[in-house]
C-alpha cells in the first residue's frame, strides 16, 4: 500500500520536528527488573527526518539469552560481546537531548533504565514517543498495529524482523510516515515525560505468594482456625510479629495487614486497644483473640478449600505464604462493583504501612447519566453479538452539545451499531455537530478531509456515505454498551500473546490529569496485598502479572497476564480517577479498547460517559467464569475520592 498523502504545506510538519533517537532492544525476557538486554540499536534523526547517526551492538548479558527462537541470539553468538556498561556511555551520548522513540516505547525505556541503573549511570532521556501509541491516534486501516504491519501499510521495507538494527531502520520509516499522517489530521503527539528512574531500587519487590485457600468466613466462638481464614494482628506481641505472621501463613492462613468485614479474626493482647485495626474490628463485629489463644489454635488448623475447589490435605502440606495487608470496606457484590482510582507520586493517597483511619461506608453509586444504556451481561453470559444497524462498521465523532446531549448522541450511535469516537482519527467516518460544535477547532480539519458532517436529526434515521480517507478491510472490534460482556480466548501459557490489554483514552485537549489504575481482587472483592493495587507510582504488581503502561498524556494501558494470575485472583478491575477538582463531566467520554497484547487487533471497544460530578470511574472488569475469562465494560462513575475507592478494595491507604 502506498504512503498516505503528505501535508500540502511542508510547514505543517513544524510542530512535529524534533531531534529523535530511535531505539530497539532485543532482550532475554519480558521483565526489565529481571531480564537483560542482548542487543541494542540507536538511529538518530534530525528535525527534517534525515538520519544523523547510527549505532548497534550485541551484548553479553552474563545470563541465559532466553527465547532464542524469537531473537536468534544464542549464548555462543553473544560470547565475547561487550557488557552493557562498556557501551552505556556511547548509547547515552546518542540519547542525550533527543526524544526517545520506540514501538511500545515503555518496554524499551524500562529495559534501558534498568541497564543504566546497573551500570550506575544516568539515563539521559527526558521525553519519549511511542509509535504504537501514535498510530492508535492516527488509526490507520490495518488489521493490527504491529511494526511489520505498519511497515507494509506505509511502504517501508523490512528485511529481518527481531534484528535490532533493521527494526530501528524500519521504525525510522514508520515514524516519518506516522508524523505525516498526524500532521494531516492535526493530531498532537503523545509525548511522555520520563522522570529520572536511575535508582536500582525502583524495581518492584519480589513476588508475594497469595494464600492458596478460599476464605471460609469468621472464626466461630470456641471453634478452630481453618485454612484460608483472614487473620490480622495488632499491638505488641510476645512472639516477634514477623515470626507470628509467618507461622500463620505456613499453616495456610491468609495473614492480612488490616481489617475489613471479611476478616476472620483479629489477634491482639489488648482487647481495649485503640488502633485502627481494633476500632474497625469492633465496628464490624470481627472476633478478637489474644496471642496465646492464637498459638494454641495454630496447632490444629483445619483443612480449607483451595481456589481450585479441592479440599486441602492438611497444614503440613501447605506451602509457605507471606503476610499480605488488607484494609477497608468491601465493594458491593460482583454485579455492582465499587470503583477505584489512582494516585501519582505527590498527588493524593498512596499505599503505605500506616494504619488506615476510621473508614466510611462505601458510597452508593450515582444514577447513570441521562441517555446511558444500562445493558447488563448478555443472556447466559454468551459472547456479545456484533452490533447490527445502519451505523455498523462506522466510527462517529460527536462535537459540541451539553454533556447530557453529547452522552445521548453517543449512546444513540452505539444503539445504531456504530462506534462512538472521542478524538479525530483516520478511522472516523462521520461527524455529528450539536449546538456549539461549529466552534470546535477540529471542524476545519474535518472539512478539509471531506468527512461527512451531519446535524443532530441525522441520528434519528442516518443515511451513510463512504467517507474520504476512511475505510480499509479490517475487522471491527465488538462495540460494547455499558455493562456489555464478551468472552475472551482462553490463555495458552506464559508469553506476550497471553497478556490481555485494556487501553483507555480521552479527549486530546483534556488539561487535567487522569490516572488509570488496576486492582487484582480475590473472591471477597479485596486485594490480597497492597502491591496488587497498580498505579502510576507502582506500575507493576510484584508478580509482574499486571502492568500499567503510560502511552501518552491522554492514553494509558493496563496489561494483564491471564495465564499467570494465581487461582486466588478472581477479577482485575480497571478504573480511572481525576487528580484535583475537575470531574468527568469536564472531560467527557472515555474510550476503551481491549485485545490480546498491545499491538494486536482489538476484540472489544466501548465509549463510556460519566455524569457531571464524578471524579472516579470504573472502566472495565476482567473476571473469571469457570475456566474462561470475560471482559465487562462498566462505565460507573462515583463522586468520592481515591482514598475511599482504594480502601473499598482493601488497600491500606495513607492520606
C-alpha positions as CSV (number, residue, x, y, z in Angstrom):
1,X,0.0,0.0,0.0
2,X,1.3,3.4,-0.9
3,X,2.2,6.1,1.6
4,X,-0.5,8.4,2.8
5,X,-0.5,11.9,1.3
6,X,1.9,14.3,2.9
7,X,0.6,17.7,4.1
8,X,0.2,20.1,1.3
9,X,2.5,22.6,3.0
10,X,5.8,21.3,4.5
11,X,5.4,23.9,7.2
12,X,2.6,21.7,8.6
13,X,5.3,19.5,10.0
14,X,6.9,22.2,12.1
15,X,5.0,21.1,15.2
16,X,6.4,17.6,14.6
17,X,10.0,18.5,14.2
18,X,12.3,17.2,17.0
19,X,15.7,15.7,17.4
20,X,14.9,12.0,17.6
21,X,16.7,8.9,18.9
22,X,15.1,5.7,17.6
23,X,15.8,2.7,19.8
24,X,15.2,-1.1,19.6
25,X,16.4,-3.7,22.1
26,X,16.3,-7.5,22.0
27,X,16.0,-9.0,25.4
28,X,16.3,-12.3,27.3
29,X,12.7,-12.0,28.6
30,X,9.9,-9.6,29.2
31,X,10.5,-8.3,32.8
32,X,13.0,-5.4,32.9
33,X,13.9,-5.8,36.6
34,X,14.9,-9.5,36.0
35,X,15.9,-9.9,32.3
36,X,18.7,-8.3,30.3
37,X,19.3,-6.6,27.0
38,X,21.0,-8.8,24.4
39,X,21.4,-6.3,21.6
40,X,20.6,-2.6,21.2
41,X,20.4,-0.3,18.2
42,X,20.1,3.5,18.1
43,X,19.4,5.6,15.0
44,X,19.2,9.4,15.3
45,X,17.2,11.6,13.1
46,X,17.2,15.4,12.8
47,X,14.1,17.6,12.8
48,X,13.9,17.2,9.0
49,X,13.7,13.4,9.3
50,X,17.1,12.8,7.9
51,X,19.4,10.3,9.6
52,X,22.3,11.8,11.5
53,X,23.8,8.8,13.3
54,X,23.6,5.0,13.9
55,X,25.0,2.6,16.4
56,X,24.3,-1.1,17.2
57,X,25.9,-3.9,19.1
58,X,25.4,-7.3,20.6
59,X,25.7,-7.6,24.3
60,X,26.9,-10.3,26.7
61,X,24.3,-10.3,29.4
62,X,26.0,-12.9,31.6
63,X,22.9,-15.0,31.8
64,X,20.8,-17.3,29.7
65,X,19.7,-15.5,26.5
66,X,16.1,-16.8,26.8
67,X,13.8,-17.3,23.7
68,X,16.4,-17.9,21.0
69,X,13.6,-19.0,18.6
70,X,12.4,-15.4,18.8
71,X,15.6,-13.3,18.6
72,X,18.1,-15.8,17.3
73,X,20.8,-14.7,19.8
74,X,22.5,-17.8,21.2
75,X,24.9,-17.8,24.1
76,X,27.7,-18.7,21.6
77,X,26.9,-15.8,19.4
78,X,26.9,-13.4,22.3
79,X,30.1,-14.7,23.9
80,X,32.8,-12.0,23.6
81,X,30.4,-9.2,23.0
82,X,30.7,-6.2,25.4
83,X,28.8,-5.9,28.6
84,X,26.1,-3.1,28.6
85,X,28.2,-0.9,31.0
86,X,31.0,-0.9,28.4
87,X,28.8,0.8,25.7
88,X,26.4,2.7,28.0
89,X,28.4,6.0,27.6
90,X,28.1,5.8,23.8
91,X,24.4,5.0,23.9
92,X,23.8,7.8,26.4
93,X,25.5,10.3,24.1
94,X,23.1,9.4,21.3
95,X,20.1,9.7,23.6
96,X,21.1,12.9,25.3
97,X,18.9,15.9,24.3
98,X,16.7,13.8,22.0
99,X,13.2,12.3,22.2
100,X,13.5,8.6,22.6
101,X,11.3,6.8,20.0
102,X,10.4,3.1,20.0
103,X,7.5,0.8,19.1
104,X,5.9,0.1,22.6
105,X,8.3,2.6,24.0
106,X,7.8,1.9,27.7
107,X,9.2,-1.6,27.2
108,X,12.5,-0.3,25.6
109,X,12.7,2.6,28.0
110,X,12.3,0.4,31.1
111,X,14.9,-2.0,29.9
112,X,17.4,0.8,29.2
113,X,16.5,2.4,32.6
114,X,17.4,-0.8,34.4
115,X,20.6,-1.4,32.4
116,X,21.8,2.2,33.1
117,X,20.9,1.7,36.8
118,X,23.0,-1.4,36.9
119,X,25.9,0.5,35.3
120,X,25.4,3.3,37.9
121,X,24.9,5.8,35.1
122,X,22.2,8.4,34.4
123,X,19.8,7.6,31.5
124,X,19.7,10.9,29.7
125,X,16.1,10.7,28.5
126,X,13.5,13.4,29.3
127,X,10.8,12.5,26.9
128,X,9.7,9.5,24.8
129,X,7.3,8.9,21.9
130,X,5.7,5.5,21.3
131,X,4.9,4.9,17.6
132,X,2.4,2.3,18.7
133,X,0.5,5.0,20.7
134,X,0.9,7.5,17.9
135,X,-0.7,5.1,15.4
136,X,-3.5,4.3,17.8
137,X,-4.3,8.0,17.5
138,X,-3.8,8.0,13.7
139,X,-5.9,4.8,13.5
140,X,-4.7,3.5,10.1
141,X,-6.9,0.9,8.3
142,X,-4.7,-2.0,9.3
143,X,-5.7,-5.3,11.0
144,X,-3.3,-4.6,13.8
145,X,-0.6,-2.2,14.8
146,X,2.5,-4.4,14.8
147,X,5.6,-2.8,13.4
148,X,5.7,-5.2,10.4
149,X,2.1,-4.4,9.6
150,X,2.6,-0.7,9.8
151,X,5.8,-1.0,7.7
152,X,3.8,-2.8,5.0
153,X,1.0,-0.2,5.2
154,X,3.4,2.8,4.9
155,X,5.6,1.1,2.3
156,X,8.7,0.7,4.4
157,X,10.8,-2.3,3.5
158,X,11.5,-4.8,6.4
159,X,14.5,-7.1,5.8
160,X,14.8,-9.0,9.1
161,X,12.3,-8.9,11.9
162,X,13.6,-9.0,15.5
163,X,17.0,-7.7,14.4
164,X,17.6,-4.6,16.5
165,X,19.3,-2.5,13.8
166,X,16.9,-3.5,11.0
167,X,13.9,-2.9,13.3
168,X,15.2,0.5,14.1
169,X,15.7,1.4,10.4
170,X,12.1,0.2,9.8
171,X,11.0,2.3,12.8
172,X,12.5,5.4,11.2
173,X,10.3,4.9,8.1
174,X,7.2,4.2,10.1
175,X,7.9,7.4,12.3
176,X,8.3,9.6,9.2
177,X,5.0,8.3,7.7
178,X,3.2,8.5,11.0
179,X,4.2,12.1,11.5
180,X,2.9,13.0,8.1
181,X,-0.4,11.4,9.0
182,X,-0.5,13.1,12.4
183,X,0.0,16.4,10.6
184,X,-2.7,15.6,8.1
185,X,-5.1,15.0,10.9
186,X,-3.7,17.9,13.1
187,X,-3.1,15.4,16.0
188,X,-1.0,16.3,19.0
189,X,1.9,14.0,19.6
190,X,1.6,11.6,22.6
191,X,4.9,12.7,24.1
192,X,5.5,11.2,27.6
193,X,7.7,12.9,30.2
194,X,10.3,10.5,31.6
195,X,11.2,11.3,35.2
196,X,14.5,10.0,36.4
197,X,14.4,6.3,37.2
198,X,18.1,5.6,37.8
199,X,17.9,4.1,41.3
200,X,18.2,0.3,41.0
201,X,15.8,0.1,43.9
202,X,12.9,1.4,41.9
203,X,12.0,-2.1,40.8
204,X,9.0,-3.8,42.4
205,X,9.6,-6.1,45.3
206,X,10.0,-9.9,44.7
207,X,6.7,-11.7,44.2
208,X,4.5,-12.4,47.1
209,X,2.5,-15.6,47.4
210,X,-1.3,-15.2,47.8
211,X,-3.0,-17.6,50.2
212,X,-3.9,-20.8,48.4
213,X,-7.3,-21.2,50.1
214,X,-10.7,-19.6,49.9
215,X,-11.8,-17.6,52.9
216,X,-14.2,-19.8,54.9
217,X,-15.6,-17.0,57.0
218,X,-15.2,-15.8,60.6
219,X,-13.8,-17.8,63.5
220,X,-16.6,-19.3,65.5
221,X,-16.6,-19.0,69.3
222,X,-14.6,-21.9,70.6
223,X,-14.1,-23.2,67.0
224,X,-10.9,-24.0,65.1
225,X,-9.0,-22.0,62.6
226,X,-9.5,-23.1,59.0
227,X,-7.0,-22.6,56.2
228,X,-7.9,-19.5,54.2
229,X,-9.2,-17.5,57.2
230,X,-8.1,-13.9,57.0
231,X,-6.3,-13.1,60.3
232,X,-4.9,-9.7,61.3
233,X,-2.5,-8.8,64.1
234,X,-2.4,-5.5,66.1
235,X,-0.5,-4.2,69.0
236,X,2.5,-5.6,70.9
237,X,3.1,-9.3,70.8
238,X,5.4,-11.6,72.9
239,X,6.4,-13.5,69.8
240,X,8.2,-11.5,67.1
241,X,5.5,-10.1,64.9
242,X,7.2,-11.3,61.7
243,X,7.5,-14.8,63.1
244,X,3.9,-14.9,64.3
245,X,2.7,-13.9,60.8
246,X,4.9,-16.4,59.0
247,X,3.7,-19.2,61.3
248,X,0.1,-18.4,60.5
249,X,0.9,-18.2,56.8
250,X,2.7,-21.5,56.9
251,X,-0.4,-23.1,58.4
252,X,-2.4,-21.9,55.4
253,X,-4.0,-18.8,56.9
254,X,-4.3,-15.6,55.0
255,X,-2.3,-13.2,57.2
256,X,-3.6,-9.7,56.3
257,X,-2.3,-6.3,57.2
258,X,-5.6,-4.6,58.1
259,X,-9.2,-5.3,59.0
260,X,-12.3,-5.4,56.8
261,X,-15.7,-7.0,57.1
262,X,-14.1,-10.1,55.5
263,X,-11.6,-10.6,58.3
264,X,-12.0,-13.9,60.1
265,X,-10.2,-12.9,63.4
266,X,-8.0,-10.2,64.9
267,X,-5.1,-11.2,67.2
268,X,-4.3,-8.7,70.0
269,X,-3.1,-8.8,73.6
270,X,-5.0,-5.6,74.4
271,X,-8.8,-6.1,74.0
272,X,-9.3,-2.4,74.6
273,X,-6.7,-1.3,72.0
274,X,-7.4,1.9,70.2
275,X,-5.6,1.1,67.0
276,X,-7.3,1.5,63.6
277,X,-7.5,-2.3,63.3
278,X,-9.1,-2.8,66.7
279,X,-11.6,0.0,66.1
280,X,-12.6,-1.5,62.8
281,X,-12.8,-5.0,64.3
282,X,-15.2,-3.7,66.9
283,X,-17.3,-1.8,64.3
284,X,-17.5,-4.9,62.1
285,X,-18.0,-7.5,64.8
286,X,-14.8,-9.3,63.9
287,X,-13.9,-12.0,66.5
288,X,-10.9,-10.9,68.7
289,X,-8.5,-13.5,70.3
290,X,-5.3,-13.0,72.2
291,X,-1.8,-14.3,71.2
292,X,-1.7,-17.4,73.4
293,X,-5.1,-18.5,72.1
294,X,-3.9,-17.9,68.5
295,X,-0.8,-20.0,69.1
296,X,-2.9,-22.9,70.6
297,X,-5.3,-22.8,67.6
298,X,-2.3,-22.9,65.2
299,X,-1.6,-26.4,66.5
300,X,-4.8,-27.7,64.9
301,X,-5.7,-25.6,61.8
302,X,-8.4,-27.5,59.8
303,X,-8.0,-28.1,56.1
304,X,-9.5,-25.5,53.8
305,X,-10.8,-25.4,50.3
306,X,-8.3,-24.4,47.6
307,X,-9.1,-21.8,45.0
308,X,-9.3,-24.7,42.5
309,X,-12.1,-26.1,44.6
310,X,-10.4,-29.1,46.3
311,X,-10.1,-29.7,50.0
312,X,-6.6,-29.4,51.4
313,X,-4.8,-32.5,52.8
314,X,-3.7,-30.6,55.9
315,X,-1.5,-27.8,57.2
316,X,1.7,-29.9,56.9
317,X,1.4,-29.8,53.1
318,X,0.6,-26.1,52.8
319,X,3.4,-24.1,51.1
320,X,4.7,-21.1,53.0
321,X,2.9,-17.9,52.3
322,X,3.8,-14.3,53.2
323,X,1.9,-11.7,55.1
324,X,-0.5,-9.6,53.0
325,X,-2.1,-6.4,54.1
326,X,-5.8,-5.7,53.8
327,X,-8.0,-2.8,54.8
328,X,-11.3,-1.1,54.2
329,X,-14.9,-1.9,53.5
330,X,-15.6,-4.4,50.7
331,X,-17.2,-3.3,47.5
332,X,-20.7,-4.4,46.7
333,X,-21.2,-7.8,45.1
334,X,-19.8,-8.6,41.7
335,X,-22.7,-7.2,39.8
336,X,-22.4,-3.8,41.3
337,X,-18.7,-3.3,41.9
338,X,-17.2,-0.4,43.7
339,X,-14.9,1.9,41.8
340,X,-11.3,2.7,42.2
341,X,-8.8,5.4,41.2
342,X,-5.1,6.1,41.1
343,X,-2.6,8.3,42.8
344,X,0.6,9.6,41.3
345,X,3.7,10.4,43.4
346,X,2.9,13.5,45.3
347,X,-0.7,13.5,44.1
348,X,-3.1,12.1,46.6
349,X,-3.0,9.0,48.8
350,X,-0.6,6.1,48.2
351,X,-0.4,2.7,49.7
352,X,1.6,2.6,52.9
353,X,2.2,0.8,56.2
354,X,0.5,3.3,58.4
355,X,-2.9,2.2,59.7
356,X,-6.0,3.5,57.8
357,X,-8.2,6.0,59.6
358,X,-11.7,5.1,60.5
359,X,-13.4,4.1,57.3
360,X,-16.7,5.5,55.9
361,X,-19.3,3.3,54.4
362,X,-18.8,2.5,50.8
363,X,-20.5,5.3,48.8
364,X,-23.6,4.5,46.8
365,X,-23.2,4.7,43.1
366,X,-24.9,7.7,41.4
367,X,-27.7,7.3,39.0
368,X,-26.4,6.7,35.4
369,X,-26.1,9.7,33.2
370,X,-29.1,10.6,31.1
371,X,-29.4,8.6,27.9
372,X,-26.8,6.0,29.0
373,X,-27.7,2.4,28.2
374,X,-27.7,0.2,31.3
375,X,-27.2,-3.1,29.5
376,X,-26.2,-6.0,31.7
377,X,-24.4,-9.2,30.7
378,X,-25.8,-11.0,27.7
379,X,-28.2,-13.8,28.5
380,X,-26.4,-16.9,29.5
381,X,-23.1,-15.0,29.6
382,X,-22.6,-15.6,25.9
383,X,-20.2,-13.6,23.8
384,X,-21.5,-10.2,22.8
385,X,-23.1,-10.3,19.4
386,X,-21.6,-7.9,16.8
387,X,-23.9,-4.9,16.5
388,X,-26.3,-4.7,13.6
389,X,-27.7,-1.5,12.4
390,X,-27.3,1.4,9.9
391,X,-24.1,2.5,11.5
392,X,-22.5,-0.9,11.7
393,X,-18.8,-0.5,10.9
394,X,-18.9,3.3,11.2
395,X,-17.0,5.4,13.7
396,X,-18.8,8.6,14.6
397,X,-17.3,11.7,16.3
398,X,-19.7,14.0,18.2
399,X,-18.8,17.7,18.5
400,X,-20.5,20.2,20.8
401,X,-23.7,19.9,22.8
402,X,-24.1,19.9,26.5
403,X,-22.8,17.0,28.4
404,X,-26.2,15.1,28.6
405,X,-26.8,15.9,24.9
406,X,-23.4,14.5,23.8
407,X,-23.9,11.4,26.0
408,X,-27.3,10.8,24.4
409,X,-25.9,11.2,20.9
410,X,-23.0,8.8,21.6
411,X,-25.4,6.3,23.1
412,X,-27.6,6.6,20.0
413,X,-24.6,5.9,17.8
414,X,-23.9,2.7,19.7
415,X,-27.6,1.7,19.6
416,X,-27.4,2.0,15.8
417,X,-24.5,-0.4,15.7
418,X,-21.7,2.2,15.4
419,X,-18.7,3.1,17.5
420,X,-18.5,6.5,19.2
421,X,-15.2,8.2,18.8
422,X,-13.8,10.7,21.3
423,X,-10.9,12.0,19.1
424,X,-10.4,12.7,15.4
425,X,-8.5,9.9,13.6
426,X,-8.2,8.3,10.2
427,X,-10.8,5.8,11.3
428,X,-13.6,8.4,11.8
429,X,-16.2,8.0,9.1
430,X,-18.9,10.5,10.2
431,X,-19.1,13.7,12.3
432,X,-22.2,14.9,14.2
433,X,-22.3,18.5,15.1
434,X,-24.5,19.6,18.0
435,X,-25.2,23.1,19.3
436,X,-21.8,24.9,19.8
437,X,-19.9,22.2,17.8
438,X,-19.1,24.6,15.0
439,X,-16.7,26.4,17.3
440,X,-14.6,23.2,17.7
441,X,-11.1,23.8,16.2
442,X,-11.2,20.3,14.6
443,X,-14.1,21.2,12.3
444,X,-11.8,23.0,9.8
445,X,-9.6,19.9,9.5
446,X,-12.7,17.7,9.3
447,X,-13.9,19.8,6.4
448,X,-10.6,19.7,4.6
449,X,-10.6,15.8,5.0
450,X,-14.0,15.7,3.3
451,X,-15.6,13.8,6.1
452,X,-19.4,13.7,6.1
453,X,-20.7,16.2,8.6
454,X,-24.3,15.8,10.0
455,X,-26.6,17.7,12.4
456,X,-28.3,16.1,15.3
457,X,-31.5,15.0,13.5
458,X,-29.4,12.7,11.3
459,X,-29.1,10.3,14.2
460,X,-32.9,9.7,14.1
461,X,-32.6,7.9,10.7
462,X,-29.0,8.0,9.4
463,X,-28.1,7.7,5.8
464,X,-24.4,6.8,5.4
465,X,-22.0,7.6,2.6
466,X,-18.4,6.5,2.0
467,X,-16.0,8.8,3.8
468,X,-12.9,10.1,2.1
469,X,-9.8,8.8,3.9
470,X,-11.8,6.2,5.9
471,X,-12.2,2.6,5.1
472,X,-9.9,-0.4,5.0
473,X,-10.9,-4.0,5.3
474,X,-10.0,-4.5,9.0
475,X,-12.5,-6.4,11.2
476,X,-14.3,-4.0,13.5
477,X,-14.0,-4.7,17.3
478,X,-17.2,-5.6,19.2
479,X,-18.9,-2.4,20.3
480,X,-20.0,-3.0,23.9
481,X,-22.7,-0.9,25.6
482,X,-22.4,0.0,29.2
483,X,-22.5,-3.3,31.1
484,X,-21.8,-5.4,27.9
485,X,-19.8,-8.6,28.3
486,X,-17.6,-10.5,25.8
487,X,-15.8,-13.8,26.3
488,X,-12.0,-13.8,26.0
489,X,-9.9,-16.5,24.3
490,X,-8.5,-19.0,26.8
491,X,-4.9,-18.2,27.7
492,X,-2.5,-20.8,26.5
493,X,0.6,-20.2,28.7
494,X,3.1,-17.5,29.5
495,X,4.0,-15.2,26.7
496,X,3.1,-11.9,25.1
497,X,0.0,-13.4,23.5
498,X,-1.5,-14.1,26.9
499,X,-1.1,-10.5,28.1
500,X,-4.6,-9.1,27.7
501,X,-4.8,-5.3,27.5
502,X,-7.3,-2.6,28.3
503,X,-6.4,0.8,26.8
504,X,-8.3,3.9,27.9
505,X,-8.1,7.2,26.0
506,X,-9.9,10.5,26.3
507,X,-10.1,13.9,24.5
508,X,-6.7,15.0,23.5
509,X,-7.5,18.6,24.5
510,X,-8.0,17.5,28.2
511,X,-6.0,19.7,30.5
512,X,-6.5,17.8,33.8
513,X,-4.6,14.8,35.0
514,X,-6.4,11.4,34.6
515,X,-4.8,8.3,36.0
516,X,-5.7,4.7,35.1
517,X,-5.3,2.0,37.8
518,X,-5.9,-1.7,38.3
519,X,-6.8,-3.8,41.3
520,X,-6.3,-7.6,41.4
521,X,-9.2,-8.9,43.6
522,X,-9.9,-12.2,45.4
523,X,-13.4,-13.8,45.9
524,X,-14.1,-11.2,48.6
525,X,-13.5,-8.4,46.2
526,X,-10.4,-7.4,48.1
527,X,-6.7,-7.1,47.1
528,X,-4.6,-9.9,48.6
529,X,-1.9,-7.3,49.4
530,X,-1.4,-3.6,48.8
531,X,1.0,-4.3,45.9
532,X,-1.9,-5.7,43.9
533,X,-3.0,-2.0,43.5
534,X,-1.2,-1.0,40.3
535,X,-1.0,2.8,39.6
536,X,1.4,5.5,38.4
537,X,3.7,5.2,41.4
538,X,3.8,1.4,41.3
539,X,3.2,0.5,37.7
540,X,3.7,-3.3,38.2
541,X,2.5,-5.7,40.8
542,X,5.1,-8.0,42.4
543,X,4.4,-11.0,40.3
544,X,4.5,-8.9,37.1
545,X,1.1,-10.2,36.1
546,X,-0.5,-6.7,35.9
547,X,1.3,-3.7,34.5
548,X,0.4,-0.1,33.8
549,X,1.8,1.3,30.5
550,X,1.8,5.1,30.1
551,X,1.4,5.6,26.4
552,X,0.8,9.3,26.3
553,X,-0.8,12.2,28.2
554,X,-4.4,11.1,27.2
555,X,-3.9,7.3,26.9
556,X,-2.9,4.6,29.3
557,X,-3.0,0.8,29.1
558,X,-3.3,-2.0,31.7
559,X,-1.7,-5.2,30.6
560,X,-2.7,-8.5,32.4
561,X,-1.1,-11.9,32.1
562,X,-4.2,-14.0,32.4
563,X,-2.3,-17.3,32.3
564,X,0.0,-16.4,35.2
565,X,-2.6,-14.9,37.6
566,X,-2.8,-17.0,40.7
567,X,-6.0,-19.0,41.3
568,X,-6.9,-16.6,44.1
569,X,-7.2,-13.8,41.6
570,X,-10.9,-13.8,40.6
571,X,-11.1,-10.4,38.9
572,X,-9.0,-7.5,37.7
573,X,-10.7,-4.1,37.9
574,X,-9.5,-1.2,35.6
575,X,-10.5,2.2,36.7
576,X,-9.7,5.9,36.2
577,X,-9.5,8.9,38.5
578,X,-9.1,12.6,38.0
579,X,-6.5,14.4,40.1
580,X,-7.7,17.6,41.6
581,X,-11.1,19.4,41.4
582,X,-12.3,18.7,37.8
583,X,-14.9,16.0,37.2
584,X,-15.6,13.6,34.3
585,X,-18.3,16.0,33.2
586,X,-15.5,18.4,32.3
587,X,-13.6,15.6,30.4
588,X,-16.4,13.9,28.5
589,X,-16.3,10.4,27.3
590,X,-13.6,7.8,27.8
591,X,-12.9,5.3,25.1
592,X,-11.6,1.8,25.9
593,X,-10.3,-0.9,23.6
594,X,-9.3,-4.4,24.7
595,X,-7.4,-7.1,22.9
596,X,-4.6,-9.7,23.2
597,X,-1.4,-7.6,23.5
598,X,-0.6,-4.0,22.8
599,X,-0.2,-4.3,19.0
600,X,-2.9,-6.9,18.2
601,X,-6.3,-6.2,16.7
602,X,-8.8,-5.2,19.4
603,X,-11.6,-7.6,20.3
604,X,-13.9,-5.1,22.0
605,X,-14.4,-1.4,22.4
606,X,-16.7,0.8,24.4
607,X,-17.3,4.5,24.9
608,X,-18.0,5.3,28.5
609,X,-19.7,8.5,29.8
610,X,-19.8,9.6,33.5
611,X,-22.3,12.1,34.9
612,X,-21.2,15.6,35.6
613,X,-19.7,15.4,39.1
614,X,-17.9,12.1,39.2
615,X,-14.2,12.1,39.9
616,X,-13.6,8.4,39.5
617,X,-15.0,5.8,37.1
618,X,-14.9,2.0,36.8
619,X,-13.9,1.3,33.2
620,X,-13.8,-2.5,32.8
621,X,-13.5,-5.8,34.6
622,X,-11.6,-8.9,33.5
623,X,-13.2,-11.7,35.5
624,X,-13.2,-15.5,35.7
625,X,-16.2,-17.5,34.7
626,X,-15.3,-21.2,35.3
627,X,-12.2,-21.9,33.2
628,X,-12.7,-18.9,31.0
629,X,-12.2,-15.1,31.3
630,X,-14.7,-12.4,30.4
631,X,-14.5,-8.6,29.8
632,X,-17.2,-6.3,31.1
633,X,-17.5,-2.7,30.1
634,X,-18.6,-1.0,33.3
635,X,-18.8,2.8,33.0
636,X,-19.9,3.5,36.5
637,X,-18.9,6.9,38.0
638,X,-18.6,8.0,41.6
639,X,-18.2,11.3,43.4
640,X,-15.9,10.1,46.2
641,X,-12.1,10.3,46.1
642,X,-9.3,7.9,45.5
643,X,-8.8,7.2,49.2
644,X,-12.3,5.9,49.7
645,X,-12.2,3.9,46.5
646,X,-8.9,2.2,47.3
647,X,-9.9,1.4,50.8
648,X,-13.1,-0.1,49.4
649,X,-10.9,-2.8,47.8
650,X,-8.9,-3.4,50.9
651,X,-5.8,-1.2,50.1
652,X,-4.1,0.3,53.2
653,X,-4.1,3.9,52.2
654,X,-2.3,6.8,53.9
655,X,-3.7,10.3,53.1
